[in-house]
Amino acid sequence: MALVAGIDSSTQSVKVVIRDAETGQLIRQGRASHPDGTEVDPAHWWVALQAAIADAGGFDDVAAISVGGQQHGMVVLDSDGAVIRPALLWNDTRSAAAAAALNAEIGGPAAMATAVGSVLVASFTASKVRWLADAEPANAARVAAIALPHDWLTWKLSGSTNLEDLTTDRSDASGTGYFDSVSSTYRRDILAMALRSDRPIILPRIIAPNQFATKTLTGIPIAAGAGDNAAAALGVQAKPGDVVVSLGTSGTAFAVSKTSTHDASGEVAGFADAAGNFLPLVCTLNAARILDAAARILGVDHDRLGELALACVPGAQGLTLLPYFEGERTPNRPDATGVFAGMNLANSHRENFARAMVEGMLCGLADAVESLINLGVDVQRILLIGGAAKNPAVGEIASALFGRTVVLPPAGEYVADGAAKQAAWALLGGEEPPHWNGGETLSYNSKPSPEVLIQYRKLRDQTVTW
């Protein structure tokens, strides 16, 4: 029995799963926490990864490894391979003005979407590179290579200190803002624009999704890896007609597509997937932490929060939450804050508060799904994943807001599972990744409640920033 390891280095933690390469059977797993913040010294990721590997029983019997990681994070390296400054993560919004400037400099949002599939916002690596050039020119002058979290961890696992050995895949590269996923080539002109310098910068080599990129010092082959959402799509075995809505620290809605997308409005990012296709995606900054805040404010656990939310009517008797607790990416309002509206004496009770918090979080994702539909993406059902999907109210309320069947796949570490599947694909060969039999799914077919979306969108459209 050949074993493969999948790694998910996410914002809040690192997870490691070890599975049978042919059947997908989970053998063992481990995890470790990451520090909070929107900038992190990558050394913390490396320390946490070692702890998670140990927690999973080590890699001595593993035949192949792959790393999935949070997208966009900027890891800048000097000529000796040392990290120059803490990595700016996807949810660091200080580069919002830099994103707007880069879009303008290339000829406007439509020109940027044509060039790289997406209109730049603060999250993209290119935006962070421009911020570095303007805010920390001395650090910018030292940059010899730029990597993403999964690229850097793959390189560290290999034991190499040669910057030329940095590798990545299309899915993660497509989130940089200086990569064309149609031609699978870097747009070095955009990188030079961002850095305000045309000096040569080493960028990770693109590896095919079913190929190995490198090896560990002990000889274990390491696959190309992937961005977190692309890995999750592999993990849940998404197919055309499925939209995956992920409720983690951020909220995302994405679909596997045979064709690329170029949305000049900036709502839909035109990413690549981890199997040679495309992954149109909409991202919000605010998801699971909204429910964390609700549980903390009410002094309950998540199960009780769900019970409270289901104990009142859709729309929470007019109480509406605009959930921009950490600014927002879609719509692009990096400086916004959350808004509670419609509060009166009649609706000021715990059940309505809980319901409004859940609905507010999900309405932002309903808007995301609507953006995909408007771009021509086929949506037949919703696959709901992520930590917040475990809340007992989320599946039922999501189905009502999305107006479609919502399916909760079997519990798992979907990004790590997808990375493990990619490692198995490279190990076993074949034209497509292996199909692993999953466990039982849960389905929700709730009565649609469009009035909740109308109420939410009215607040969204009249509220620019607070």
Protein Blocks (a to p, Z undefined) as FASTA:
>chain_A
ZZdddddddfkbccdddddfklopafbdcdddddedjbdcfklmmmmmmmmmmmnopakl
pcbdcddddehiacdddfkopafbdcddfklcklmmmmmmmmmmnnpjklmmmmnopacd
fklmklmmmmmmmmmmmlmmmpmbdcdfklmmmmmmnopabfklpccdfklmmmnopacf
klopacfklmmmmnopabdcdddddddfkbcfbdcfkopacdebjafklmmmmmnopaeh
iacddddfbdcdddddfbdcddfkomaccdddfeopacdddddfblklmmmmmmmmnopa
fklmmmmmmmpcehiloiacdfkfnopfbdcdfkbccddehiafklmcfklmmmmmmmmm
mmmmmmmmmmmmmnopacfbdcdedjklmpmklmmmmmmmnopacdddddddfklmmmmm
mmmmmmngpjbdcdddddddddddddddfklmmmmmmmmmmmmbZZ
